[in-house]
Amino acid sequence: MSETSARLLSLLGLLQARLDWTGHELADRLSVSPRTVRRDVERLRDLGYPVNATGGVGGGYQLGVGARLPPLLLDDDEAVAVAVGLRTAAAVTGIEEISARALAKLDHVLPERLRRQVATIAAAMVTTAGPGAEVDTTTLAAIAAAVRDHHRLRFDYGTEQRDVEPYRLVHSGRRWYLLAWDTGRGDWRTFRVDRLTPRTPTGPRFAPRDLPEQDVGRYFVRSMTTTRFRYRARLTMHAPATEVADEVPPTIGLVEPVDAETCTLRLGSDSLDQLAVWVAAFGFEFEVHEPPELRSHLRELTARLGRAADRG
């Protein structure tokens, strides 16, 4: 009986690890006959696990979706990875408490040796997420459902009411944003999720339009660091993109590699002084392509700094 129970757990773990299995594959992994696999699948079904089976060539077994969350079987590496991921997620604004609860449950059932391993990693790990506004997971789920089902989303945003076609949720490390097509303004917009209150029911379905850019993360960074400002700078940096990215956080600029030794940096500001100080402080040789005002402002700033040094 104990051998059968252990085999059932092994079978369940295999079904959870991969989407599809043939009967012969499962039999080989469990060192039993295909007939025994069929009997064990029936036992799992009797226990409430929805195991789907397809016959014929290419048929096999697949763990279906049930009405409740079944116990998950994780190997050692998976358990450690999940625990470390939950510790990192506990620093994500909006889901800190939920992540901490899930981590506490996992920690309670980890074997002592794995608990020590996770604790060792946690003791050496520092998360740097800054303060940010909390987001209700119910709101995140409502927005995500509207994205999935292509339903227009209506919400209060400050003192305004907005009607949008939602496309993506973006997490920047401190805040959650919604990328959407604003039907009232006829353009793409980003909205802070903590500032919006969804209205129910959602709006009608919409036909998805092409995204403004296939790389939504890149588009989001550029829109937040460049396009919304009065001055939009484009520079060639004479250093590898990896080195420049180490000095330029994604909240300030977008780094795009050109070749092994140069990259393009895009950033924006409403102040030429701020732009000039930023690009000078990064510590790389660079060329300014736009805006032309930045080139002349750099000359003025250089002269101003020289006069200050001479007076000192």
C-alpha positions as CSV (number, residue, x, y, z in Angstrom):
1,M,0.0,0.0,0.0
2,S,2.8,2.4,0.9
3,E,4.5,1.6,-2.5
4,T,1.2,2.4,-4.3
5,S,0.8,5.7,-2.4
6,A,4.4,6.7,-3.2
7,R,3.8,5.8,-6.9
8,L,0.6,7.9,-6.9
9,L,2.6,10.9,-5.6
10,S,5.3,10.4,-8.2
11,L,2.6,10.2,-10.9
12,L,0.9,13.3,-9.7
13,G,4.3,15.1,-9.6
14,L,5.0,14.1,-13.2
15,L,1.5,15.3,-14.4
16,Q,2.1,18.6,-12.7
17,A,5.6,19.0,-14.2
18,R,4.6,18.8,-17.9
19,L,1.5,19.4,-19.9
20,D,1.2,16.2,-21.8
21,W,2.4,12.6,-21.2
22,T,1.9,9.4,-23.2
23,G,1.1,6.3,-21.2
24,H,4.4,4.7,-22.2
25,E,6.4,7.7,-21.1
26,L,4.7,7.6,-17.7
27,A,5.2,3.8,-17.5
28,D,8.9,4.2,-18.2
29,R,9.4,7.0,-15.7
30,L,7.6,5.0,-13.0
31,S,9.0,1.6,-14.0
32,V,5.6,0.0,-14.3
33,S,3.3,-1.3,-17.1
34,P,0.9,1.0,-19.0
35,R,-1.9,-1.0,-17.4
36,T,-0.7,0.0,-14.0
37,V,-0.5,3.7,-15.1
38,R,-4.2,3.4,-16.2
39,R,-5.2,2.0,-12.8
40,D,-3.2,4.8,-11.0
41,V,-4.8,7.4,-13.1
42,E,-8.2,6.1,-12.0
43,R,-7.1,6.2,-8.4
44,L,-6.1,9.9,-8.8
45,R,-9.5,10.6,-10.3
46,D,-11.2,8.9,-7.4
47,L,-9.2,11.3,-5.1
48,G,-10.6,14.3,-7.0
49,Y,-7.8,15.0,-9.5
50,P,-9.1,15.8,-13.0
51,V,-6.8,13.7,-15.2
52,N,-7.8,13.9,-18.8
53,A,-7.0,11.0,-21.2
54,T,-7.0,11.0,-25.0
55,G,-6.8,7.8,-27.1
56,G,-5.3,6.9,-30.4
57,V,-2.0,7.9,-31.9
58,G,-0.5,10.9,-30.0
59,G,-2.9,10.4,-27.1
60,G,-1.9,10.5,-23.5
61,Y,-2.7,12.0,-20.2
62,Q,-3.0,15.6,-19.0
63,L,-3.8,17.1,-15.6
64,G,-6.9,19.2,-16.1
65,V,-8.3,22.2,-14.2
66,G,-10.3,21.3,-11.2
67,A,-12.6,23.3,-8.9
68,R,-10.0,23.6,-6.2
69,L,-6.3,24.0,-5.9
70,P,-4.7,20.6,-5.5
71,P,-1.6,20.0,-3.5
72,L,1.5,20.9,-5.5
73,L,4.5,18.5,-5.6
74,L,7.7,20.4,-5.9
75,D,11.2,19.0,-6.1
76,D,14.0,20.5,-3.9
77,D,15.2,23.1,-6.5
78,E,11.6,24.1,-7.3
79,A,10.7,24.6,-3.7
80,V,13.8,26.8,-3.1
81,A,13.1,28.8,-6.2
82,V,9.5,29.4,-5.2
83,A,10.5,30.4,-1.7
84,V,13.1,32.9,-2.9
85,G,10.6,34.2,-5.5
86,L,8.0,34.8,-2.8
87,R,10.6,36.7,-0.6
88,T,11.3,38.9,-3.6
89,A,7.6,39.4,-4.3
90,A,7.1,40.4,-0.7
91,A,8.8,43.6,-1.6
92,V,6.4,44.3,-4.5
93,T,4.0,47.0,-3.7
94,G,0.4,45.8,-3.6
95,I,1.1,42.1,-2.9
96,E,3.4,42.2,0.1
97,E,1.0,40.7,2.6
98,I,-0.3,38.0,0.2
99,S,3.3,37.0,-0.7
100,A,4.2,36.8,3.0
101,R,1.2,34.6,3.8
102,A,2.1,32.2,0.9
103,L,5.7,32.2,2.0
104,A,4.7,31.3,5.6
105,K,2.7,28.3,4.4
106,L,5.5,27.1,2.2
107,D,8.1,27.6,5.0
108,H,5.9,25.5,7.3
109,V,6.0,22.4,5.1
110,L,9.6,22.7,3.9
111,P,12.0,20.0,5.1
112,E,14.5,21.3,7.6
113,R,17.4,21.1,5.1
114,L,15.5,23.2,2.5
115,R,14.3,25.6,5.2
116,R,18.0,26.2,6.2
117,Q,18.9,26.7,2.5
118,V,16.1,29.2,2.0
119,A,17.0,31.0,5.2
120,T,20.7,31.2,4.1
121,I,19.7,32.8,0.8
122,A,17.3,35.2,2.5
123,A,19.9,36.3,5.0
124,A,22.3,37.2,2.2
125,M,19.6,38.8,0.0
126,V,18.5,42.5,0.1
127,T,15.5,43.8,-1.8
128,T,15.6,47.5,-2.9
129,A,12.0,48.2,-3.8
130,G,11.2,51.8,-2.7
131,P,7.9,53.0,-1.2
132,G,4.9,52.9,-3.5
133,A,1.2,53.1,-3.4
134,E,-0.7,49.9,-2.5
135,V,-2.9,48.2,-5.1
136,D,-5.9,46.0,-4.3
137,T,-5.4,42.6,-5.9
138,T,-9.1,42.6,-6.7
139,T,-8.5,45.7,-8.9
140,L,-5.5,44.0,-10.5
141,A,-7.6,40.9,-11.2
142,A,-10.5,42.9,-12.7
143,I,-8.1,44.7,-15.0
144,A,-6.3,41.5,-16.0
145,A,-9.7,39.9,-16.8
146,A,-10.7,42.8,-19.0
147,V,-7.3,42.5,-20.8
148,R,-7.8,38.8,-21.3
149,D,-11.5,39.0,-22.5
150,H,-11.0,42.2,-24.6
151,H,-13.6,44.1,-22.6
152,R,-13.5,47.9,-22.4
153,L,-12.8,49.2,-19.0
154,R,-14.5,52.1,-17.4
155,F,-13.1,53.7,-14.3
156,D,-12.8,56.9,-12.2
157,Y,-9.4,58.5,-12.4
158,G,-9.1,61.3,-10.0
159,T,-12.0,63.6,-10.8
160,E,-12.4,62.2,-14.4
161,Q,-14.2,59.2,-15.8
162,R,-12.3,57.2,-18.5
163,D,-13.3,54.6,-21.0
164,V,-10.4,52.6,-22.4
165,E,-9.4,49.4,-24.2
166,P,-7.0,47.7,-21.7
167,Y,-4.0,45.9,-23.1
168,R,-1.3,45.3,-20.5
169,L,-0.5,45.7,-16.8
170,V,3.1,46.9,-16.3
171,H,4.9,46.7,-13.0
172,S,7.8,49.1,-12.7
173,G,9.1,47.9,-9.3
174,R,7.3,50.6,-7.3
175,R,4.0,51.0,-9.0
176,W,1.5,49.2,-11.3
177,Y,0.4,50.8,-14.5
178,L,-2.2,50.1,-17.1
179,L,-1.4,50.5,-20.8
180,A,-4.6,51.2,-22.7
181,W,-6.1,52.9,-25.7
182,D,-8.1,55.9,-24.4
183,T,-11.3,56.0,-26.4
184,G,-12.0,59.6,-25.4
185,R,-8.6,60.9,-26.5
186,G,-8.0,58.6,-29.3
187,D,-4.5,57.7,-28.3
188,W,-2.4,55.3,-26.1
189,R,-2.2,56.3,-22.5
190,T,-0.7,54.8,-19.3
191,F,-2.6,55.0,-16.0
192,R,-1.4,54.4,-12.4
193,V,-3.5,51.5,-11.1
194,D,-3.5,52.8,-7.6
195,R,-5.3,56.0,-8.8
196,L,-8.1,54.3,-10.7
197,T,-11.4,52.8,-9.4
198,P,-13.0,50.3,-11.9
199,R,-16.7,50.7,-12.6
200,T,-18.9,47.7,-13.0
201,P,-20.0,46.2,-15.2
202,T,-17.2,46.4,-17.7
203,G,-17.9,47.9,-21.1
204,P,-18.5,46.0,-24.4
205,R,-16.0,43.8,-26.1
206,F,-13.6,45.4,-28.5
207,A,-11.5,44.2,-31.5
208,P,-7.9,44.3,-30.4
209,R,-5.7,46.8,-32.3
210,D,-2.0,46.6,-32.9
211,L,0.1,47.5,-29.9
212,P,2.1,50.8,-30.3
213,E,5.2,48.6,-30.1
214,Q,5.8,44.9,-29.9
215,D,8.1,45.3,-26.9
216,V,5.6,46.8,-24.5
217,G,8.3,47.1,-21.7
218,R,10.5,49.2,-24.0
219,Y,7.6,51.4,-25.1
220,F,6.6,51.9,-21.5
221,V,10.1,52.9,-20.4
222,R,10.4,55.3,-23.3
223,S,7.0,56.9,-22.7
224,M,7.7,57.4,-19.0
225,T,11.3,58.7,-19.4
226,T,11.2,60.6,-22.7
227,T,8.1,61.2,-24.7
228,R,6.1,62.9,-22.0
229,F,8.7,65.6,-21.4
230,R,9.3,68.9,-23.1
231,Y,12.9,68.1,-24.1
232,R,13.6,64.7,-25.5
233,A,17.3,63.8,-25.8
234,R,18.9,61.2,-28.0
235,L,22.6,60.6,-27.5
236,T,25.2,58.1,-28.7
237,M,27.2,56.9,-25.7
238,H,30.7,55.6,-26.4
239,A,30.5,52.6,-24.0
240,P,28.8,49.2,-24.1
241,A,25.1,49.2,-23.4
242,T,25.6,47.0,-20.3
243,E,28.0,49.6,-18.8
244,V,25.7,52.5,-19.5
245,A,22.7,50.6,-18.2
246,D,24.5,50.1,-14.9
247,E,24.7,53.9,-14.5
248,V,21.3,54.9,-16.0
249,P,18.3,53.4,-14.1
250,P,15.3,52.6,-16.3
251,T,13.3,55.3,-14.4
252,I,15.6,57.9,-16.1
253,G,16.4,56.7,-19.6
254,L,16.2,54.0,-22.2
255,V,19.5,52.3,-23.3
256,E,19.6,50.6,-26.7
257,P,22.7,48.8,-27.9
258,V,24.2,49.8,-31.3
259,D,27.3,47.7,-31.4
260,A,29.8,46.2,-28.9
261,E,31.3,49.7,-28.1
262,T,28.4,52.2,-28.4
263,C,24.7,52.5,-27.5
264,T,21.9,55.0,-27.8
265,L,20.5,56.7,-24.8
266,R,17.1,58.3,-24.8
267,L,15.9,60.4,-21.9
268,G,13.8,63.4,-21.3
269,S,13.1,66.3,-18.9
270,D,11.3,69.6,-18.7
271,S,14.6,71.2,-17.7
272,L,17.7,71.6,-20.0
273,D,19.8,72.1,-16.9
274,Q,18.7,68.7,-15.5
275,L,19.4,67.0,-18.9
276,A,22.8,68.6,-19.1
277,V,23.8,67.6,-15.6
278,W,22.5,64.0,-16.1
279,V,24.4,63.3,-19.3
280,A,27.6,64.9,-18.0
281,A,27.4,63.0,-14.7
282,F,27.1,59.5,-16.4
283,G,30.9,59.4,-16.9
284,F,31.0,58.4,-20.6
285,E,32.0,60.2,-23.8
286,F,28.9,61.0,-25.8
287,E,27.4,62.8,-28.8
288,V,24.2,64.8,-28.7
289,H,21.9,64.3,-31.7
290,E,18.8,66.0,-30.3
291,P,17.5,68.4,-29.2
292,P,19.7,71.1,-30.6
293,E,19.0,73.2,-27.5
294,L,20.9,70.7,-25.4
295,R,24.2,71.2,-27.3
296,S,24.1,74.9,-26.8
297,H,23.1,74.5,-23.2
298,L,26.0,72.2,-22.6
299,R,28.4,74.9,-23.8
300,E,26.7,77.4,-21.5
301,L,26.9,75.0,-18.6
302,T,30.6,74.2,-19.3
303,A,31.4,78.0,-19.3
304,R,29.4,78.5,-16.1
305,L,31.2,75.7,-14.3
306,G,34.6,77.0,-15.6
307,R,33.9,80.4,-14.2
308,A,32.8,78.9,-10.9
309,A,36.1,76.9,-10.7
310,D,38.2,80.0,-11.6
311,R,36.5,82.0,-8.9
312,G,37.1,79.3,-6.4
